[in-house]
Amino acid sequence: MDPFRSILSRSLLIFFCFLVLLIHGARSFYLPGVAPQDFPKGDLLMVKVNKLTSIRTQLPYSYYILPYCKPKKIVDSAENLGEVLRGDRIENSPYTFKMREPQMCNVACRITLDKKQAKDLKEKIKDEYRVNMILDNLPLVVPIQRQDQESPPIYQHGFHVGLKRQYSGSKEEKYFIHNHLAFTLKYHRDLQTDMARIVGFEVKPFSIKHEYEDQWSENTRLTTCDPHAKHTVVNSNTPQEVEENKEIIFTYDVEFQESDIKWASRWDTYLLMSDDQIHWFSIVNSLMIVLFLSGMVAMIMLRTLYRDISKYNDLETQEEAQEETGWKLVHGDVFRPPSHSDLLCIYVGTGIQFFGMILVTMIFAILGFLSPSNRGGLMTAMLLLWVFMGLFGGYSSARLYKMFKGTEWKRIALRTALMFPAIAFAIFFVLNALIWGQKSSGAVPFGTMFALVFLWFGISVPLVFVGSYIGFRKPTIEDPVKTNKIPRQIPEQVWYMNPAFSVLIGGILPFGAVFIELFFILTSIWLNQFYYIFGFLFLVFIILIITCAEITVVLCYFQLCSEDYQWWWRSYLTSGSSAIYLFLYATFYFYTKLEITKLVSAILYFGYMLIISYAFFVFTGTIGFYACFWFTRLIYSSVKID
């Protein structure tokens, strides 16, 4: 056991060292609610720029790929693993403010477009790219007033690079750039210290063709935006066209507004972005339906099973025992190891790994550690937890493998550690190559790719081996009844007990438990919106587990009553088939909610949804398998077998 203790200690040491490095790399952003920053009047505020994003292409780009104003030296901010995988590229900008000191018509820079720059701008405007900025860890938003003036405004992340319009009397579409930004900074002031905290960062973008007299110099005053004459930009009636050799002058205003919003509540306005009543009603309605169905199923199962077990235990004579029918007849075959039992062990172990990862992630999210203000935190936490849960995945697969009379535990441990990650990594690598080909910032750099491989082979694989070693040393799980040497012939089944049909039917109810919540999750992923109601998501998670377990147990009971004892794989596939409906729903969502037109973007969408659906299959299948495993052991240990 000494070498395995050594492997365990080394794996844990490497894991915690890597965790410290990740936390150190993410130190530029505080944990929400821990480190508010106070600014005295006149203190310098540095605006940072993030990636350009588009819901039409799903391909993020670095801010400075476009001919925007640049600081003297571009400095990258420290990013954690999750931020890099999301395509975030946070850099400094020439936009600098002074706390509570308004500015008007500040000139950021003046550029003349060449042919390539004009082409790049037109492409980004056509694809509806948005510019994202950050100040004091708050993302820049554009307030849009609702039709109901009394309701709070809707906030959109970032502002559009520009817009397409037609001149009056012309049918030709022209491209115009937003070159004037009217920033509004909301702050909460401490009356005792006169220090202020930033609680809002908003912008109204305008497109204006700036004009000036004489030759351009550093002291040139604009006639279209003059702070001395109190003349600022309020509309885009004379927009700045994007064409080769066109001169563009970038300007900005800064307005400060005192707010009653406290620093701890400043994210609330960012998160309340849609009609919450529909959201809450849909989720509650879904949960009530599923709970009602689950209660009905549980009641039927308990009554039916109680009657069956009482009847079987009352049979005293041999003649009565021979006349019995139903699930007791297959007691000599019900625990016979299935075909491809090794593969079943691998999938069950991987499913346990997913279960542990999702459960702990949910708990952290509910406690507020993975709020949207902690950018990249959710993805970083999920990756690290997946790696750490390899210990439990290896343990589960080895325990099941030993029950099936397996002896080569090292082989099953290696396959458990490699199978799912290898398939997911292969798809991810191909998708990443496509993103590289588009020169997008969403492409994972070589260093990050190395970090992912290190997490996999340096930590996850050893932990799976340690878990498998511990699991294999445990006593073998004993079957409640003996298995016959000769397999029993399975009678011909009715059409509705056909394996393919019953498996596909079984996946409908688990999918029904999550499909409404799935809409909001897909919207947050693909439409760049925040997802924040982790409390309700946790409830849906619990309901999903209950539903997977109950539908699998019901169909397993019907299968055994039909004297079909091959339940091992069918129990896994019954609840796992909900992943088919998830992928079909993702396809429906693609064609009805998204406006993706590029082939590469469509491949990215379906590639990532394939990985998510595969993971959902492994997770839900494992829940169904363990429910059926517990159910069969329970009922066959409850009856007297002669």
PAMAR-787702 format. One record per residue (C-alpha): residue number from 1; chain; x, y, z. Coordinates in steps of 0.001 Angstrom, whole numbers, plus 500000, padded with zeros to 6 digits. Layout:
N
 num cadena      X      Y      Z
 NUM      A      X      Y      Z
...
//
This chain:
642
 num cadena      X      Y      Z
   1      A 500000 500000 500000
   2      A 503006 502330 500480
   3      A 503429 503204 496768
   4      A 499736 504115 496521
   5      A 499941 506274 499615
   6      A 502867 507992 497956
   7      A 500823 508534 494767
   8      A 497922 509915 496829
   9      A 500132 512330 498777
  10      A 501891 513538 495604
  11      A 498566 513987 493782
  12      A 497084 516011 496629
  13      A 500252 518122 496887
  14      A 500189 518871 493139
  15      A 496464 519624 493300
  16      A 496780 522158 496119
  17      A 499848 523785 494536
  18      A 497930 524187 491275
  19      A 494925 525555 493190
  20      A 497158 528173 494860
  21      A 498565 529168 491456
  22      A 495053 529565 490009
  23      A 493941 531685 492947
  24      A 497122 533741 492655
  25      A 496473 534239 488929
  26      A 492965 535478 489654
  27      A 493987 537845 492450
  28      A 493242 540953 490369
  29      A 489513 540394 491022
  30      A 488105 540242 494536
  31      A 485625 537711 495810
  32      A 482224 539441 495797
  33      A 481321 540956 499131
  34      A 484849 540793 500511
  35      A 486884 543756 499261
  36      A 484951 546888 498299
  37      A 487127 549729 497069
  38      A 486658 553273 498356
  39      A 487541 556203 496107
  40      A 488189 559750 497375
  41      A 487145 562678 495191
  42      A 489556 563110 492296
  43      A 490945 559577 492549
  44      A 491960 558053 489220
  45      A 489588 555464 487714
  46      A 491005 553128 485075
  47      A 488579 551579 482594
  48      A 489550 548142 481263
  49      A 488422 546665 477956
  50      A 487328 543073 477439
  51      A 486583 540954 474387
  52      A 484280 541874 471509
  53      A 481280 539530 471489
  54      A 478516 538655 469062
  55      A 475517 536361 469461
  56      A 475510 535927 465672
  57      A 478978 534359 465422
  58      A 479783 533202 469005
  59      A 483422 534067 468212
  60      A 484982 536568 470652
  61      A 487798 538858 469521
  62      A 490323 541015 471323
  63      A 489263 544675 471663
  64      A 492366 545985 469906
  65      A 491789 543919 466766
  66      A 489740 546952 465673
  67      A 491249 550441 465117
  68      A 490254 551807 468520
  69      A 492250 554272 470588
  70      A 495192 552591 472343
  71      A 497107 553508 475505
  72      A 500861 554036 475275
  73      A 501423 550459 476423
  74      A 498821 547686 476320
  75      A 498891 545646 479540
  76      A 497024 542350 479938
  77      A 495259 541789 483254
  78      A 495745 538514 485121
  79      A 493059 535998 484113
  80      A 492033 532749 485762
  81      A 491537 529472 483944
  82      A 487796 529980 483510
  83      A 488249 533448 481986
  84      A 490746 532173 479423
  85      A 488414 529321 478418
  86      A 485564 531842 478034
  87      A 487717 533904 475672
  88      A 488062 536899 478029
  89      A 490987 539180 477175
  90      A 491067 541997 479734
  91      A 493408 544891 478899
  92      A 493927 548514 479876
  93      A 492431 551371 477856
  94      A 492969 555103 477240
  95      A 489706 555886 479049
  96      A 490626 557359 482445
  97      A 488258 559238 484768
  98      A 488603 561157 488018
  99      A 486153 560271 490752
 100      A 483189 562678 490943
 101      A 484739 565051 488400
 102      A 482514 565191 485283
 103      A 484140 565468 481858
 104      A 482712 566632 478569
 105      A 483869 566009 475003
 106      A 487229 564504 475898
 107      A 489100 563503 472739
 108      A 490485 559987 473071
 109      A 492261 559914 469690
 110      A 491952 560642 465987
 111      A 492565 558007 463311
 112      A 492336 557685 459529
 113      A 491076 554317 458319
 114      A 493050 552293 455834
 115      A 491434 549656 453617
 116      A 491889 546733 456062
 117      A 490675 548703 459085
 118      A 487541 549827 457249
 119      A 486889 546229 456152
 120      A 487330 544892 459703
 121      A 484976 547494 461152
 122      A 482295 546768 458543
 123      A 482491 543030 459236
 124      A 482135 543517 462994
 125      A 479243 545961 462565
 126      A 477518 543543 460169
 127      A 477887 540695 462682
 128      A 476509 542929 465463
 129      A 479601 542797 467678
 130      A 479478 544476 471058
 131      A 482273 546243 472930
 132      A 482688 545154 476570
 133      A 484380 547271 479224
 134      A 484967 546903 482974
 135      A 485327 549426 485801
 136      A 485871 548300 489389
 137      A 484815 544791 488323
 138      A 481453 546049 487006
 139      A 480660 545348 483341
 140      A 479599 548204 481119
 141      A 475881 548165 480266
 142      A 473558 550104 477990
 143      A 470259 551070 479706
 144      A 467175 550657 477509
 145      A 463922 552099 478798
 146      A 460890 549793 478720
 147      A 457600 550843 477161
 148      A 456239 551071 480662
 149      A 458121 554163 481825
 150      A 457652 553311 485500
 151      A 459447 549957 485186
 152      A 463224 549824 485650
 153      A 465239 549815 482409
 154      A 466603 546705 480727
 155      A 470404 546511 480697
 156      A 472314 545136 477716
 157      A 475932 544090 478097
 158      A 478293 546305 476153
 159      A 477511 548617 473239
 160      A 477411 547839 469541
 161      A 480534 548626 467512
 162      A 478284 550509 465099
 163      A 475104 550307 463094
 164      A 473851 549871 459515
 165      A 471639 552584 458096
 166      A 470540 554118 454779
 167      A 470753 557751 453803
 168      A 467375 559238 452956
 169      A 466623 558746 449265
 170      A 469167 555909 448945
 171      A 468717 552124 449138
 172      A 472413 551407 449690
 173      A 473258 550377 453257
 174      A 476113 552247 454896
 175      A 478111 551390 458015
 176      A 478485 553862 460884
 177      A 480706 553583 463967
 178      A 479847 554570 467524
 179      A 482663 557012 468174
 180      A 481202 559071 471030
 181      A 480527 557424 474402
 182      A 478477 559121 477108
 183      A 479499 557302 480316
 184      A 477430 557463 483499
 185      A 479076 556368 486748
 186      A 476794 555780 489699
 187      A 478364 555934 493140
 188      A 477318 555513 496757
 189      A 478889 558095 499069
 190      A 479756 557608 502726
 191      A 478534 560773 504486
 192      A 481082 560457 507300
 193      A 484267 559899 505269
 194      A 483113 561454 501949
 195      A 484569 558374 500226
 196      A 482574 556819 497384
 197      A 482040 553323 496000
 198      A 481097 552622 492393
 199      A 477694 550928 492067
 200      A 476891 551403 488365
 201      A 478716 551736 485036
 202      A 476494 552722 482095
 203      A 476999 554156 478618
 204      A 474996 555649 475778
 205      A 476848 555285 472463
 206      A 476490 557787 469616
 207      A 477778 558029 466073
 208      A 478756 561565 465059
 209      A 480910 563015 462333
 210      A 483016 565442 464329
 211      A 484008 568714 462724
 212      A 486675 571271 463557
 213      A 488224 574423 462083
 214      A 491719 574834 460545
 215      A 494373 572101 460842
 216      A 494227 569352 463463
 217      A 496454 569745 466535
 218      A 496366 568680 470174
 219      A 494587 571898 471117
 220      A 491997 571799 468334
 221      A 488462 572492 469517
 222      A 485602 570525 467984
 223      A 482607 572441 466688
 224      A 480327 569413 467103
 225      A 481231 568813 470752
 226      A 482613 571747 472728
 227      A 482841 571730 476544
 228      A 483486 575493 476620
 229      A 480188 576180 474864
 230      A 478430 573450 476901
 231      A 477637 571761 473595
 232      A 477690 567962 473756
 233      A 476469 565046 471637
 234      A 472848 564048 472280
 235      A 471926 562136 469088
 236      A 473338 560424 465989
 237      A 471693 562635 463354
 238      A 475020 563257 461574
 239      A 476686 559830 461938
 240      A 480315 558908 461277
 241      A 480542 556690 458196
 242      A 483070 553847 457951
 243      A 485003 554074 454689
 244      A 488616 553899 453553
 245      A 490563 557133 454190
 246      A 487772 558466 456405
 247      A 488870 560370 459498
 248      A 487337 559254 462810
 249      A 487610 561217 466058
 250      A 486790 559245 469229
 251      A 485341 561276 472111
 252      A 483644 560624 475432
 253      A 481699 562295 478250
 254      A 481684 561252 481892
 255      A 478772 561991 484219
 256      A 478628 561056 487901
 257      A 475337 560270 489660
 258      A 474972 559698 493380
 259      A 472911 556591 494116
 260      A 471113 555060 497090
 261      A 472206 551593 495960
 262      A 474717 550119 498401
 263      A 477878 548397 497246
 264      A 476665 544954 498401
 265      A 473543 545292 496205
 266      A 475117 546803 493115
 267      A 474824 543599 491070
 268      A 471070 543335 491648
 269      A 470204 545719 488814
 270      A 472488 543804 486452
 271      A 470831 540484 487227
 272      A 467201 541612 486950
 273      A 467180 541767 483162
 274      A 464022 539947 482074
 275      A 460407 539416 483028
 276      A 460927 537506 486252
 277      A 457247 536619 486716
 278      A 457243 534381 483638
 279      A 460553 532851 484741
 280      A 459406 531976 488255
 281      A 455959 530785 487173
 282      A 457436 528455 484544
 283      A 459880 526876 486963
 284      A 457341 526425 489756
 285      A 454795 525008 487313
 286      A 457342 522515 486000
 287      A 458384 521445 489483
 288      A 454778 520975 490614
 289      A 453961 518735 487628
 290      A 457059 516614 488165
 291      A 456467 516347 491918
 292      A 452860 515284 491297
 293      A 453934 512597 488810
 294      A 456679 511414 491148
 295      A 454221 511126 494026
 296      A 451811 509102 491907
 297      A 454586 506790 490734
 298      A 455892 506272 494256
 299      A 452391 505483 495591
 300      A 451670 502948 492846
 301      A 455046 501270 493292
 302      A 454751 500975 497059
 303      A 451213 499514 496925
 304      A 452010 497071 494109
 305      A 455293 495879 495603
 306      A 453795 495456 499073
 307      A 451057 493229 497601
 308      A 453561 491188 495530
 309      A 455969 490575 498408
 310      A 453126 489610 500762
 311      A 451759 487163 498157
 312      A 455146 485548 497483
 313      A 455948 485153 501167
 314      A 452559 483484 501774
 315      A 453270 480739 499232
 316      A 454097 477691 501321
 317      A 453786 474647 499098
 318      A 456045 473645 496233
 319      A 453045 473472 493891
 320      A 452146 477091 494675
 321      A 455757 478171 494133
 322      A 455810 476537 490701
 323      A 452695 478419 489676
 324      A 454088 481818 490644
 325      A 454685 484375 487922
 326      A 456371 487736 487666
 327      A 459640 489117 488897
 328      A 460368 486372 491468
 329      A 460789 483805 488683
 330      A 464016 485443 487486
 331      A 465703 485549 490913
 332      A 468337 483100 489692
 333      A 469374 485322 486788
 334      A 468653 488890 487899
 335      A 472200 489427 489234
 336      A 473965 487718 486342
 337      A 476760 490086 485117
 338      A 475733 491884 481904
 339      A 477545 491837 478587
 340      A 480267 494526 478312
 341      A 480282 494829 482099
 342      A 483670 496624 481985
 343      A 482173 499453 479943
 344      A 479249 499746 482368
 345      A 481686 500092 485283
 346      A 483547 502869 483444
 347      A 480390 504834 482698
 348      A 479066 504436 486255
 349      A 482370 505658 487707
 350      A 482377 508665 485363
 351      A 478780 509423 486317
 352      A 479691 509471 490016
 353      A 482506 511879 489139
 354      A 479963 514163 487457
 355      A 477518 513854 490341
 356      A 480138 514955 492872
 357      A 481264 517835 490671
 358      A 477720 519151 490086
 359      A 476660 518772 493728
 360      A 479641 520645 495199
 361      A 479467 523306 492459
 362      A 475789 523889 493282
 363      A 476577 524289 496983
 364      A 479347 526826 496284
 365      A 477078 528696 493849
 366      A 474201 528890 496358
 367      A 476603 530281 498979
 368      A 477551 533062 496540
 369      A 481146 532081 495796
 370      A 480417 531614 492090
 371      A 478352 534734 491430
 372      A 478634 536456 488016
 373      A 480906 539109 489549
 374      A 483563 536426 489966
 375      A 484281 536079 486254
 376      A 485429 532621 485206
 377      A 484927 531309 488739
 378      A 482185 528856 487805
 379      A 484165 527190 485024
 380      A 487377 527111 487078
 381      A 485555 525516 490023
 382      A 483896 522882 487815
 383      A 487205 521870 486228
 384      A 489005 521583 489565
 385      A 486121 519670 491146
 386      A 485969 517288 488176
 387      A 489647 516535 488692
 388      A 489277 516054 492437
 389      A 486167 513849 492103
 390      A 488220 511347 490111
 391      A 488891 509743 493498
 392      A 485204 508832 493892
 393      A 484843 507885 490223
 394      A 487661 505374 490487
 395      A 486263 503994 493744
 396      A 482772 503432 492272
 397      A 483971 501767 489075
 398      A 486326 499423 490978
 399      A 483650 498373 493486
 400      A 481223 497479 490699
 401      A 484003 495798 488695
 402      A 484896 493566 491656
 403      A 481225 492621 492094
 404      A 481272 491403 488472
 405      A 484202 489121 489425
 406      A 486745 491320 487655
 407      A 490420 491058 488595
 408      A 492330 493598 486460
 409      A 491468 496735 488443
 410      A 494356 498778 487008
 411      A 492970 498399 483487
 412      A 489488 499484 484549
 413      A 490973 502435 486474
 414      A 492936 503606 483420
 415      A 489896 503352 481147
 416      A 487743 505227 483692
 417      A 490331 508004 483868
 418      A 490700 508313 480096
 419      A 487446 507430 478334
 420      A 485125 510406 478829
 421      A 487877 513068 479035
 422      A 489500 511709 475854
 423      A 486262 511929 473848
 424      A 485446 515409 475216
 425      A 489032 516627 474687
 426      A 489094 515329 471099
 427      A 485912 517281 470237
 428      A 487228 520321 472127
 429      A 490566 520173 470268
 430      A 488854 520124 466859
 431      A 486585 523028 467837
 432      A 489579 524955 469179
 433      A 491390 524455 465868
 434      A 488394 525961 464059
 435      A 488462 528954 466436
 436      A 492210 529369 465809
 437      A 491453 529453 462104
 438      A 489097 532390 462690
 439      A 491835 534222 464686
 440      A 489415 534576 467584
 441      A 490432 535317 471172
 442      A 488200 532389 472131
 443      A 490939 529996 470990
 444      A 492581 528411 474031
 445      A 496319 529292 474113
 446      A 498980 526592 474195
 447      A 499813 527326 477844
 448      A 496206 526858 478941
 449      A 495923 523679 476868
 450      A 499005 522384 478675
 451      A 497387 523279 482021
 452      A 494274 521263 481075
 453      A 496385 518248 480087
 454      A 498322 518612 483349
 455      A 495087 518654 485355
 456      A 494004 515512 483527
 457      A 497153 513378 483606
 458      A 498933 514965 486578
 459      A 496052 514967 489039
 460      A 492854 513309 487754
 461      A 494425 510051 486493
 462      A 496425 509387 489721
 463      A 493368 510150 491856
 464      A 491243 507708 489813
 465      A 493909 505043 490391
 466      A 493974 505761 494132
 467      A 490164 505572 494294
 468      A 490150 502321 492311
 469      A 492774 500798 494599
 470      A 490750 501678 497691
 471      A 487509 500425 496097
 472      A 489034 497143 494944
 473      A 490377 496400 498439
 474      A 486878 496671 499897
 475      A 484888 493424 500408
 476      A 482921 492238 497385
 477      A 479289 493337 497269
 478      A 477326 490121 497853
 479      A 474170 489380 495865
 480      A 471007 488771 497953
 481      A 470225 485623 495901
 482      A 472352 483031 494148
 483      A 472788 483100 490380
 484      A 471990 479954 488367
 485      A 474735 478441 486238
 486      A 472516 478140 483163
 487      A 470825 481356 481968
 488      A 467038 481333 481866
 489      A 465378 481838 478495
 490      A 463662 485203 478200
 491      A 460079 484883 476863
 492      A 458933 486955 473909
 493      A 458103 490490 475035
 494      A 455094 492625 474187
 495      A 455772 495541 471843
 496      A 455798 498235 474513
 497      A 458500 496364 476467
 498      A 460830 496447 473476
 499      A 464208 497753 474794
 500      A 464503 500648 472318
 501      A 460922 501798 472880
 502      A 461003 501625 476687
 503      A 464404 503351 476811
 504      A 463205 506254 474661
 505      A 459981 506581 476676
 506      A 461969 506579 479915
 507      A 463968 509676 478956
 508      A 460942 511934 478477
 509      A 460124 512539 482157
 510      A 463678 513478 483301
 511      A 463946 515864 480359
 512      A 460542 517332 481274
 513      A 461948 518161 484715
 514      A 464667 520405 483306
 515      A 463635 521675 479894
 516      A 462232 525030 481095
 517      A 465324 525721 483184
 518      A 467392 524536 480230
 519      A 466040 527441 478182
 520      A 467490 529965 480645
 521      A 470800 528095 480867
 522      A 471181 528046 477063
 523      A 470252 531732 476949
 524      A 472960 532584 479476
 525      A 475567 530580 477524
 526      A 474773 531605 473963
 527      A 473135 535029 474357
 528      A 475718 536416 476822
 529      A 473349 536861 479739
 530      A 473962 536241 483427
 531      A 472608 533096 485075
 532      A 472156 533649 488780
 533      A 469178 531726 490271
 534      A 471243 528823 491567
 535      A 468749 528153 494361
 536      A 466050 527200 491865
 537      A 468597 525340 489773
 538      A 469458 523247 492825
 539      A 465762 522400 493273
 540      A 465572 521360 489617
 541      A 468716 519269 490179
 542      A 467068 517426 493089
 543      A 463857 516922 491093
 544      A 465915 515576 488174
 545      A 467576 512999 490426
 546      A 464217 511882 491892
 547      A 462619 511677 488451
 548      A 465507 509700 486927
 549      A 465415 507278 489835
 550      A 461650 506739 489852
 551      A 461092 506355 486112
 552      A 463956 503855 485940
 553      A 462619 501859 488891
 554      A 459109 501723 487394
 555      A 460298 500502 483992
 556      A 462722 498083 485646
 557      A 459831 496626 487665
 558      A 457720 496154 484520
 559      A 460708 494541 482810
 560      A 461277 492059 485638
 561      A 457543 491240 485757
 562      A 457865 490329 482054
 563      A 460602 487847 483098
 564      A 463324 489868 481348
 565      A 466277 489963 483751
 566      A 468698 491965 481547
 567      A 468184 495195 483457
 568      A 471766 496408 483990
 569      A 472317 498324 480780
 570      A 468643 499137 480279
 571      A 468483 500897 483664
 572      A 471433 503067 482622
 573      A 470047 503845 479173
 574      A 466473 504523 480369
 575      A 467275 507707 482271
 576      A 470354 508427 480129
 577      A 468172 508672 477023
 578      A 467018 512084 478285
 579      A 470272 513343 476739
 580      A 468777 512615 473285
 581      A 465906 514973 474045
 582      A 468346 517543 475401
 583      A 470284 517542 472115
 584      A 467053 517708 470099
 585      A 465937 520667 472204
 586      A 469326 522328 471629
 587      A 468725 521891 467878
 588      A 465269 523442 468224
 589      A 466764 526329 470235
 590      A 469395 526894 467544
 591      A 466833 527354 464781
 592      A 464276 529343 466795
 593      A 466281 531585 469158
 594      A 469726 532060 467648
 595      A 470647 534017 464538
 596      A 473872 532198 463724
 597      A 474681 532303 460013
 598      A 478345 531237 459785
 599      A 479151 527539 459327
 600      A 482031 527642 461834
 601      A 479750 529154 464492
 602      A 477111 526464 463879
 603      A 479776 523735 464204
 604      A 480938 525298 467486
 605      A 477396 525368 468840
 606      A 476583 521756 467996
 607      A 480056 520582 469047
 608      A 479763 522068 472524
 609      A 476141 520940 472882
 610      A 477250 517416 471925
 611      A 479764 517439 474810
 612      A 477097 518771 477206
 613      A 474557 516156 476041
 614      A 477130 513370 476407
 615      A 477902 514525 479956
 616      A 474153 514688 480712
 617      A 473792 511101 479417
 618      A 476559 509840 481700
 619      A 475191 511690 484742
 620      A 471494 510785 484387
 621      A 472315 507224 483339
 622      A 474321 506708 486519
 623      A 471452 508011 488672
 624      A 469037 505577 486993
 625      A 471475 502679 487321
 626      A 472047 503127 491043
 627      A 468312 503543 491676
 628      A 467602 500263 489888
 629      A 470581 498586 491585
 630      A 469200 499537 495002
 631      A 465649 498567 493985
 632      A 466512 495043 492768
 633      A 468637 494289 495823
 634      A 465839 495542 498059
 635      A 463003 493485 496581
 636      A 464980 490263 496161
 637      A 466264 490447 499732
 638      A 462660 490949 500959
 639      A 461240 487636 499711
 640      A 461891 484061 500819
 641      A 463718 482133 498095
 642      A 463561 478316 498358
//
